[in-house]
């Protein structure tokens, strides 16, 4: 039964009990050794992964969720939608749905940042990570490669402009959908643009992922597109050099998981799952 707004705020904001995420799709098969958990990007929903699941020709346990603020998951207007909040909600959701077995986290864009945060907080649960188009930006500019810092700053200014102009975000979203520049499930309108802005500020602008990922002791595969305007390939490769657990693969794709990108993600998972 849905809680009243006052009770919902008391339980989740003040008592800090994590939300349960909406499960978009799930599957359980016999003798599965691992569970694959799919996390979508900002402005999207679990529908992002439909084509990947259709292309994936291996029997596997999987769980696809809508992250907090998107799809059919809760959208509290007081939440920050940052990676720690998302990771805690994911942990609660997995406790209700996933069998006790290693988890392969597959995250796209913002979902990749949430995947890293989850692995940092709950390493014993995680087997490996596949990060698609992770927007890793360094919040610490000291002693860094000048070119990366400049790209970081350019993208940061773009995002700052976006969060200060929500109406323009809605207009650009509608235009991008019309010309099929984003996934079909990308949905930002006047009703949910606040969630988009909060998630953008908390996860992209104020992230610690570039710092956290090199401390993970789990295999991490990073897939990124040569034509992706939101990803700094050089920074991803630099991060990989700092950890023997991280590998990168540059694809001739853009940011969204469509077309060739779908097949490459499915291929990577097939190889990973054996």
Secondary structure as UniProt FT lines:
FT   HELIX           5..9
FT   HELIX           10..14
FT   STRAND          22..27
FT   TURN            30..31
FT   STRAND          34..39
FT   TURN            42..43
FT   HELIX           46..49
FT   HELIX           50..55
FT   STRAND          61..66
FT   TURN            68..69
FT   TURN            71..72
FT   TURN            77..78
FT   HELIX           83..97
FT   STRAND          102..108
FT   HELIX           110..121
FT   HELIX           123..125
FT   STRAND          126..132
FT   TURN            142..143
FT   HELIX           146..163
FT   HELIX           166..178
FT   TURN            179..180
FT   TURN            184..185
FT   TURN            190..192
FT   HELIX           193..199
FT   HELIX           200..205
FT   HELIX           209..212
FT   HELIX           213..215
FT   STRAND          219..225
FT   TURN            226..227
FT   TURN            229..230
FT   HELIX           233..241
FT   TURN            244..245
FT   STRAND          246..251
FT   HELIX           260..273
//
